[in-house]
Structures are given as structure tokens and as C-alpha cells.
Amino acid sequence: MQMSVKALRSGLALLLVLSCILLSGCGDIYRYLRSGEVGWAIKREIRDRQQSEITLARLTRFSWDELIVFGSYTPHHEICRRLQLSESDCIAADLAEPLDDGLNLLVFRLNGKIVHREMQLGYHGAFRVDERSFTPRDAVFVVEQGSLLSNGQRQLILLSKAPSQPIDSPRHSP
């Protein structure tokens, strides 16, 4: 009988140790589950390949003609208003609210219909953009280094790239 109590205690101790080891990786699991294919593609470009500029049209595997980026803490009703969705269409779209620092909601549309949506984790690149729509042509973002994160890495901020001036634009004389 004493042997089985010792075995039970040893088993529980082992279970506790294994649980702690597994749970220590929960941040990675959380990031994996919360981020979608676009977020992982952005992360590969700016963190793994250290690119200083990304063009979202090159990172998506689906067709789209409009991107809307919603910042942290944008309320659901505001998301629906900006997407010009009726209440029933908004409910059907099942759009998550970015209710945490460093989260963005990315909504891609084609001909006014939502074709892809996902939460963008700030660790994969934090969008800091004006409230406007982007097209595949102008969804180009430059990467700026931000503050130091708790893991020792820099926050990477995505800013919309200003449109380039045409090379042969006429100059005005005074």
C-alpha cells in the first residue's frame, strides 16, 4: 500500500513537471493559433529574413482588391461601420475585435466581399497606419524598429510607404 502512495506521488510530481514544461511554450502556441497565414508570412519577411519593406500582395495566396487595417481596441460596431456591413452581415462575418495591445485586425475584400480576415500579432509586425483602405498596389509597408520587447528583440513597426514621385515628373519654374 505504501508503495502505491509513493508511486502516485511520483506520478503526480512528474505530471506537474511535464505540465510546467509544456505550458512554458504556451506563448508560442498562442501566437500560432491567433495569427493567420498573412501574419506568418509577414513575420518570415521582417523577422526571419530581416526585410526593411514588404508588399502585401506578394505575401497573400488569395485574390483581393482592398485591405482595411483595424488598430488595437477598435470596437466591433466601428469595424462593421467602416466595412459598411449591416448588423446581420456583420454578425455573419464573425469578425474578432483586436482587444489587446499589439493586435491588429486585417480584413481583405474582393469586390466588396470579405475574402480573408485575421488577427495580426504585434510581434509579427505592428501596423501603425491611418484609417484608410489599401489596394494591392499601395499596400507597401516599411519596417521601423521600435522599443525593446521583454524577449530582448525589437518591436517591428509597419508604416505605409509614401507613394513615390514619378521619375520624369515636370518641374515647375518660379
C-alpha positions in Angstrom: 0.0 0.0 0.0 2.8 2.4 0.9 4.5 1.6 -2.4 1.4 2.7 -4.4 1.2 6.0 -2.5 4.8 6.7 -3.3 4.2 5.8 -7.0 1.1 8.0 -7.1 3.1 11.0 -5.6 5.9 10.4 -8.1 3.5 10.2 -10.9 1.8 13.4 -9.8 5.2 15.2 -9.4 6.2 14.0 -12.9 2.8 15.2 -14.3 3.3 18.6 -12.7 6.9 19.0 -14.1 5.7 18.0 -17.6 2.8 20.4 -17.4 5.1 23.3 -16.4 7.4 22.4 -19.3 4.6 22.3 -21.8 2.9 25.4 -20.5 6.1 27.4 -20.8 5.7 27.2 -24.5 2.1 28.5 -24.4 3.1 31.9 -25.7 4.3 30.3 -28.9 1.2 28.1 -29.1 -1.0 31.2 -28.5 0.9 33.2 -31.3 0.5 30.2 -33.7 -3.2 29.9 -33.0 -4.0 33.6 -33.1 -2.0 34.5 -36.2 -3.0 33.5 -39.7 -1.2 32.9 -43.0 -0.6 36.5 -43.7 0.8 37.2 -40.3 3.2 34.3 -40.5 4.3 35.5 -44.0 4.9 39.0 -42.6 6.9 37.5 -39.7 9.0 35.5 -42.1 9.8 38.5 -44.2 10.6 41.1 -41.4 11.9 38.9 -38.6 13.4 35.9 -40.2 14.6 37.5 -43.5 15.1 41.0 -42.0 13.4 42.8 -44.9 13.0 46.5 -44.5 10.0 46.7 -46.8 7.1 44.4 -47.6 4.5 44.4 -50.3 1.4 42.5 -49.0 0.2 41.5 -52.5 3.3 39.3 -52.7 2.6 37.6 -49.4 -1.0 36.6 -49.9 -2.2 33.5 -51.7 -5.7 34.8 -52.4 -7.2 37.5 -54.6 -8.1 40.8 -53.0 -8.6 44.4 -54.1 -8.9 46.1 -50.7 -7.2 45.8 -47.3 -8.6 47.5 -44.1 -6.4 47.5 -41.0 -8.0 48.0 -37.7 -5.9 49.0 -34.7 -5.9 47.7 -31.1 -9.2 48.2 -29.2 -11.3 49.1 -32.3 -14.8 48.3 -31.1 -16.9 45.8 -33.1 -19.5 48.4 -34.1 -16.8 50.6 -35.5 -15.3 47.7 -37.5 -18.8 47.0 -39.0 -19.4 50.7 -39.7 -16.1 51.1 -41.6 -16.7 47.9 -43.6 -20.2 49.2 -44.3 -21.8 46.0 -43.1 -25.4 45.7 -41.9 -25.8 44.3 -38.5 -26.8 40.8 -39.8 -23.9 40.8 -42.3 -21.5 41.9 -39.5 -22.6 39.0 -37.3 -22.3 36.6 -40.2 -18.8 37.8 -40.9 -17.7 36.7 -37.5 -15.1 39.5 -37.1 -13.0 39.4 -34.0 -12.2 42.6 -32.1 -8.5 43.4 -31.6 -8.8 43.6 -27.8 -5.2 43.6 -26.8 -2.2 45.9 -27.2 -0.3 45.0 -30.3 -3.2 43.3 -32.1 -4.5 44.5 -35.5 -7.4 43.0 -37.4 -6.7 42.7 -41.1 -9.7 42.4 -43.4 -9.2 41.7 -47.1 -12.0 42.2 -49.5 -12.6 41.4 -53.2 -15.4 43.3 -54.9 -16.8 44.4 -51.5 -16.9 40.8 -50.1 -14.7 39.7 -47.3 -12.3 37.0 -48.6 -9.9 36.8 -45.7 -9.6 38.1 -42.2 -7.2 37.5 -39.4 -5.7 38.9 -36.2 -2.2 40.3 -36.7 0.1 39.9 -33.7 2.3 42.9 -33.0 5.3 40.6 -32.6 4.9 39.7 -36.2 4.8 43.4 -37.1 2.7 46.1 -35.6 0.8 48.2 -38.2 0.7 51.9 -37.5 -1.3 53.3 -40.4 -4.0 55.8 -41.0 -7.6 54.6 -41.1 -7.9 54.1 -44.8 -8.1 51.3 -47.3 -5.2 49.9 -49.2 -5.1 48.3 -52.6 -2.7 45.6 -53.6 -0.7 48.3 -55.4 -0.3 50.6 -52.4 -0.2 48.1 -49.6 3.5 48.5 -49.3 4.9 49.0 -45.8 8.3 50.0 -44.5 9.7 48.4 -41.3 10.8 50.6 -38.5 12.5 49.4 -35.3 10.6 50.2 -32.1 11.2 49.7 -28.5 12.8 46.7 -26.9 10.4 43.8 -26.1 10.5 41.7 -23.0 12.1 38.8 -25.0 15.1 41.1 -25.9 14.0 41.7 -29.5 12.9 44.9 -31.0 9.3 45.7 -31.8 8.9 46.0 -35.6 6.5 48.7 -36.7 4.9 48.6 -40.2 4.3 52.1 -41.7 2.6 52.7 -45.0 5.2 53.7 -47.6 4.6 57.1 -49.2 3.9 56.9 -52.9 6.9 57.5 -55.0 7.1 60.5 -57.2 7.3 59.7 -60.9 10.9 60.0 -62.1 10.1 62.1 -65.1 7.6 64.5 -63.4 7.7 68.0 -64.8 9.3 70.6 -62.6 7.6 73.9 -62.1 9.7 77.1 -62.8 9.3 80.0 -60.4 
